Amino acid sequence: MMHFHRSLRSHSVGTILPDRTIEEPLPSKVAQSTVTCFYQANIMGYWRNVSVLWCKNHMNHSLHITIDSVGGEVQYSCKIDVKPWHFWSKKGYKTFEVDGNQIELYWDLRSAKFSGSPEPSSDYYVALVCDEEVVLLLGDYDNKAYKRTKSRPALVEAMLLVKKENVFSKKSFSTKAQFDEKRKDSEIVVDCTTGGPNDPEMWITIDGVLLINVKNLQWKFRGNQTVMVNKQPVQVFWDVHDWLFSGSGSGPGLFIFKPGPPEPENEKEGSVMEGCGESEDDSVGYYSTMNVAAIEFCLVLYAYKIE
């Protein structure tokens, strides 16, 4: 039986900074979809943890960017409205200080396209600039971002550590992730049936190809399997206990997608989920390191069933 590790940590040789925790809005009576991306970016010569939170419910749609101080003790944040009342506000500029250094935030969401997620799918940019260097760039409007900010690309590109997403649906949950260096998004769809006369069953499809089919889900509600995506191995872990056995059925199914082959048994340290998982308060934490080359990406998907 698989056991899920209770924190998100990046282990690597290098300088280890204090553990970092990001708190997210928790699902309530109002279904709130969120996408949080945790990066490590080189800002003023130091590796810093940067979180990007896209948050949407029927009332609000916002973007929150948080940057750690060098030691991780202080968090600096900036918020923008993704869909403000005035169209001209979809393109904007803000400044704030991080450890005494001025950080500039530029965005253009006027033409942004969305495909069911609070995170735009294309036709936008969000640029974080420090000392005339774009230290973090989101979106696909690269040239427009560099032209507007009058800044150069980062000498060392920011590294995406973890993508965490809360998704709400009746039976089909979809998301996207980049599993290789070509940066092509893979479409991930999780379908399930947990009611009716038939036994519960689950299907996981990536790029239109059915890769995992779990029958008799009530006996196999936790598991893991390695699949091939574009000829590259991807480990898939799932825990859908709450879908089947929680009193109200309100708990999420947890899915983790981690590129790369499984670790040899003699190298595992007590849990196959080392490096990916959830914490007790639904927050995410990870270490900041100086050796970003050793960091591996993983996608964490919380799938909430709604009636």
N, C-alpha and C positions, 0 to 999 in steps of 0.2 A: 504494500500500500504506500502510495506517495504521500509525503508530508510537505506542506507549503512552508517555506522559510518566511519569517515574519518581518522582514525588512528588505529594502532595496539598497544594496550597497555595491560599489565598484571596488574590487580588490586589485591592487596593483603595487609594484615596487615603486617607491617614491615617497614624497612627503605626505603624510596623512594629516588632514585637518579635521577639526571636530565634526561629529555627526551632524547632519543637516535634516531638518524636518520641514515639510511644506504642508500646511493645512488647506484642505479644499472645502468648498461648500458641500455639505452632505445632502443626499436626496431627502426630500421631505414630502409633504402632501403635494407640492408642486414639483413635477418631474423636471429635474435640472440636468441637462446634458453638459458634460465638461470634457475637455481635452487638455491635458497638461503635458508639456514637453520639458524635460529636465536636461539642460545643456551644461557643458563646461566651456567657458570662453576666456580667452586671454585678454585681460583689460588692464592697461597700464603696467604690463610686465608680470602680472599675477594671474594664476588660474583661479577663476571664481565660478561658483555655482549660480546659474541663472535659470529661473523657472518661467515658463510662458503658459498662462492659463487662459483658455478660451471657455467662456461660460454662457449658457443660453437657457432661458425658460420662456414662458409665454409673455413675460413682461419686459425682460431685459436681455441684452446681448452685449457682452463686454470682454475686454482683453486686459489681463493683469500681468505685468512683468515685474519680477522680483530678482534683485541681485544681492548676493551675500557680500559682507565685508571680507577682507583677506582671511581673518581667523574664523569667520562664520558666526560671530557673536551678534552682528547687527544685520538686519535686512532692510534694503532700500527698495521701495516699490513705486510703480506708476500705473495708472489705470486709464484706459480710453474706452469710449463708447463705440461699439462696432456699427450700430445702426442708430445714430443720433437723430433728433428731430429735423435738423437742418442738413441738407445734402452736402453743403460745402464743408461741414465738420467731419465728413468722412475722409478728408485729407487734412493732416494736421502736423503739429510739431510741439514738443514739450522738452523741458530740460529739468534735470534733478542732479543732486550731488551724491557721489559714492566715495566715501573715505576722502572727502575734500576735492575730488576730481569731478568736473562737469561732464555729465552724460547727456547726450541728445537723442531723442526718440522721434523718428519721422515715420509717417504712415500714409498710405493712399489705398483706401478701401472702396473708392467710388465705383469701380467696375468689378469688385470681388464677386466670384461665383461660389455658391455653396451647394453641397450635395447631401443634405441631411445632417451634417455635422456642424457644430459651432465653429469649427476651424475652416477657413476658406479653402477651396480646392484649387483655385487659380485666379489669375488676373489681379494681383495685389502685391504690395510689399510692406513690410515693417522692418525698419532699420535702426539698430542700436549703434550709436557713433560715439567714439571717445578719441580725442586728439587727432581728428581728421582721419580716423580709421573706422571702417564698418566692422565692428567686433562681432555682431550677430545680425544675419540677414534672413528674414522669413519671406516666403512667397516666391513667385516666378518672374517678377518685374525687376530683375537685377540691374539692367542698364538704366532704367528710370530712377532707381534708388541711388545709384552712384552719381548720376547726373544731378539729381536734386540735392543730395547731401554734400556734393563737391568733396567727396572723401574717397580714399583708396580702399581696396579690399584688404581684409585682415591678413597679416603675414602668416598667422597660424589660424586656420579655420576652426570655428566652434565645433565641438563634438556633441552629438545627440546621445545621451545616455539611456534615457527611459522615456517612453511615451505611454501615458496612462489615460484611459478613456472610460467614461460612464455613458452607457447607451441604454435607452429605454425602448422596448418593443413588445409585441404580443408573442411572437415566436421566431422572428428572423432578425438577426443582429449583424450589422455590417460595419467595417472600418477599413483603414488602409495602413500599410507599413512598408518601409523600405528595408529589404533583407540583403541587398548587395550594394557594392560600391558604385554601381551604375545609377543609383538613385531613382530607379523606376518604381513607382508605387505598385504594390500588389494589393488586389482587392480580396478582402477576407470576409466571408459570410458564415455565420453560425446559425443553423436552423434546428429547431427542436419541436417535438410533440411530447407534452407531459400530461395530457389529459385525454379523455375519450376511452373507447373500448380496447384500443391496442396498447401494447406495452410501450413505455416511454422510449423515444429514440432520438438520436442527435446526428447531425451531419455538419462537417466543417469543409468548406470549399475555399480554395485559394486560386484566384485568376480563372474562375470558371471550371476548375477541375476538382471533382470530389476526391478528397484525400483521406478523410476520416469518417467512418460510419460506425456509430456505437449503438448497438441494439441492446435491449434489456438494460436500459440506462439506470434503472433502480438498483442494479447490482454493480454497475460500473460507473458510478457517479463521480469517482475520482480516477484519474489515469494520466498517462502520458504516452506520446508516440513521436517518432522522428519521421518527417516527411521530406520529400525533395521538391524544392521550388526553384525553377530555373537552374536545375542541376546542382543546387546547393542545399545542404541539409538544414532543416529548421525543426527545432524541438517544440512540441506543442504539449502544454500541460492544461488540465481542466479539473475543476471542482464545482459541480452543480448540485451539491447536497441540498442547499437552501431552496432550489427550485422544487425539489421533490418532497422534502421532509420538514421544512419550516412551517409553523402553524399558519401564517398568513400568506406564505409564498412570496414575501416581500424581499427576502434576501437575494443578493445577486449571484449569478454564476460567474466564476472567476476563470479567465483564460489567459495564458501567458505564452507568447511566441518568442522564441530565442534562437537567432541564427547560430549555426555551427553544430558540430556533432556532439553527442553526449560525452561527458567526461568519463574516463575509465573508472571502474569501481574503486580502485585503490587510491584515487585522487580526490574522491568525494569526501567532504567534511561533514557528515551527519545528515545532510539534506540535499536532495537533488535540485532543490529550488534555491540553492545558495546564489545570491545575486539578483533574484527576482521574487516578488511576492507582495504581501500586504502587511500593514502594521495593525496594531490593536485598535487604533483610532481612525483607521482609513486614511492615514497620512503616509507620505513617502519620504524616505530619508536615504542619503547616500554619502559616501566619503568623497572629498575633493582630493585629487592626486596630481602630482606633477608629471606622471607618465601616462598621458592620455592615449597613447598608441595601444595600450593593453586593455582599454575599456571596451566592453561588448554591449551592444544595444539590445534592449528587449522591449516588447510591447505587452502592456498589462491591460486587459479588457474586463471591465465589470459590466455584466449584462443583466439588467433589471427587467423582469417580466411584468407587464401591465395588462389589466383586463380590457 
